[in-house]
Amino acid sequence: MKLFRRRLITLVLAATVAISLAPASGSASGWAPSSAVQTATRASGARHAELLSFLMEPVADPAQFEGKRIAILASDGASAFELETARDYFMDRGARVHILAPRPVERAPMVGLAGFVPPGELLTTLDYAGGRRLVAVTWYLDQVAVQDYDAIYVPNNLEDIGRLGTNGQTIRFLVTAQGSRRPIFVTGNATAVIPGSEMPRATRVEGVPAMQARQWRVYAGEGAFDMPELVGAIADTLAATPNREIN
């Protein structure tokens, strides 16, 4: 089922990119496309091919990231593609991935053992073709500790990232993450949720992923075409993180 969904996402994205790369109708002047346009088109085509190859990559080791934990912090309007691609990639390889969201103001925190009841919230995510998909929230932010995660990822939002970025629970969680030197990964407009940081692009430094994570703490990708590099950066960071006990 996951493979079918991934292939469907691939086909939709491929159609979108194909439309964007289609040559424009000839102008009355008859001028040929400039070399700059041709170069940009080739570059886009190469990135498209890289993305398709990444999406169809088989799982070589289903226990590759066993014992590692990733928090995906999201809200309504999150990009289904950026969220599902990262979630499925690491879950398929043994990582424990939690979808986190701020607790809605109308839902007061419970006390005692009741406070550990999983939320019943469903987030509405959006795909690039305009479709809507639902994803279940694993935990509210006030039910988890930053230290429980090896990496934090905030996907691009196709509606309004501001509601997430200005939420008090979000700010506290991410400030704590920065103070705990947890690596944070973001795509697209999710850069806006990181308090007081200038985002470098997602960077993989061969052989020293742990140093890179400690130095910058935050990685950033611009959108769907950056997912192979961003997921690779998360994978490198997890590989350099000591294993924790599985509870």
N, C-alpha and C positions, 0 to 999 in steps of 0.2 A: 504494500500500500504506500509506503514511504517512497519507494522508487517511482511509482506511478505519479505521485504528487510532485516529485522533483522533476520528472520528465514534463509534466504539464506546465510547471513553472518555467522550465527551460523553453518550451514551445512558445509560451506567451511572451517571454522576454525576447526570444529570437524574432518573433513577429514585430515587436515594438522597435527593435534595433534595425531590422530590415527596412521598415518604413522610414526610419530616420536617415538611413543611408541611401535611400533611393535617389537617383540622380534627378535634379530639377529639370523641368522642361526647358528646351533651348530658348535663348533670348532672341529678340529680333536682330541684335547686332551680330549674332553668329559666333561670338567669342567662345573659345574653348575654355574649359575649367582651368583655373590657375593651378600651378604646381602646389601651392599651399593647401588648396582645397583637396587635391588628390592625395597629398601626404596625410592630411587629417583623416580622410576617408580610410586610407590604408591602416592608420593607427587605430581607428575605431574598430575596424574589422578584426584586427589582431587581438584587441582586448575582448571583443565578442567571442572569438574562438577560444581564448584563454578561459573565459568564464564558462562557456559550454563544456570544455574539457574538465574543469573543476567540478561542475555540478554532476557530471556523470562518472566521477572518479569512484571506483569500487572500494569497499571497506576492506583493507588488507588485514587489520588487527582489531577485532571488536572489543578488545580489552586494553587498547592503547592508552586510554586516559582513565582507566579504572581507579577510583579513589580521589579523582579531581572533581572540584565543584565550580560551577560557573553560575553567576547571577545575571539574568537578563532583565534589566529594568525598563519597563515599557508602560505605555498608556494608550488609550483609545486613539486610533489614527496611525499607530506604528506601522511601518512598512512590513507587510507580510513576508515579502521576499527576504529582506535583511534579517528579520527575526527568525523565520523558519529555517533559512539556510544555515545559520550558525547553530541553532538549537539541534537540528537533525544531524549535522556533521559531528558534533561532539557526543550526542546521545548514542549515535550509531557506533561510536568508538569507545563506549564505556563510561563517559563522564556523567556526573549527576548535574542536570541543568534545571534551575528553578526560574520561573517567570515571576518577577516581583513587581508590585505596584503599590502606590500609596493607598492607605485605607481611606475609603470615601468618608466625608465628614458626617454623613448620616448614619454610619455604622460605628457606634461607640465601641472601644476596646472591651473585651470580656476579661474577667478576672479569674485567677486560679487556673485550673486545668482547661477550662473552657477557652482560655486565651490562645491555646495551641490548636484549636480546631481550624483546619484549612479553609480558606475563603471559598465562597461560591461564586466569585466574580468571573465574568467573561469579558475579555477585552475585544473590541472590534478592530481588527487590523485591515489594512487596505493593500491591494496589489496594484501594479502599474497599469493594469487593464481596467481599473475602476471597480473591480469586484471587492466584496467584503467577506472576511473570514473571521471566525471566532477562535480565541485561544484562552484557555483557562489560566487564571492566576494561581500560582502554587502557594505563595505566602504574601501577606502584607508586609511592608517594610518594617513596621513596628513589631513583627513577630520573628525577625531574624537578626543575626549579628554579622557585621561586615567580615569579621575574622573567620567566619565559617566558609568563606569563598576564596578561591585561588585567583579568580579574575572576574571583572564586572564588565558587562557589555550593555551599551545603550544604543538601540537601533534608530535609524532615521525615522522621522514622523512625517507622513504625507498630509497631515492636517495642521495641527498646531502643537509644536513642542513646548510652547510657553507655559501651558498648564502644568506640565511635568516639571519644568525647570524652576518654576516659582513656588512649587509645593514645599512646605516646611519639612516634611518627612524625607523628600528627595534630597534636599539640601543637606540635612543632617547626615543622611546615609553616605553621600558622596564626599562630604568634608571628612567624615570619619574614615572613609576609604583612603583618601589622600593622606591623612595623618598616619594611617596604618601601612602606608606605602603599598596598597593593593593596586595592581595594574588595572587601568580603566581603558576600555576600547569603545569608540563611538563611530557612527557613520552619519554622513549628511548633516542635517541641522541639529543633531543631538550634541554637537559641540557646545551649543548654547546652555546645556544643563550643567556643565562642569564649572564650579565656582573658581574664578580667578586664574584660569589657565589658558595659555596660548597653545593651540593644538598643533603638534607636528603631524605630518602624514604618517600613516602606518609604515613602520620601518622594521625590516628584519635584518639584524646584524649577525652574519654567519658566525656561529661559535660562541656568541656572547649575548644570548637573549635575556638572561637574568640581569646583566648589567644594564642593558637597554631599558628594561622595565623599571629598574630602580632609579635610573637617571631621569626618565621622562615621566613615568607613572601613567601618562595618557598617550594613547595612540589615536589617530583619526583617519578615517577613510571618507571619501566624498560621496559614495553611493554604491549602486549595485556592481559596477565594474571593478570596484576596489575589494569586493568580498574575498577573492582568492588570497590577496595579500594580507587582508585583515585577519581572516581565519588562520592563515599561516603564522601571523604574529602571535595570535592567541595560543596556537599549538606549540610554538617555540617556547613561550612563557610557561605553559603548563609542563612541558617536558623538563624545564629547569627548576620546577617547584618540587620540593620534597613531598613524598606521599604522606597523606594523612590517614588515620584510621577511619574505616567506613562504619558509620553508626547505623 
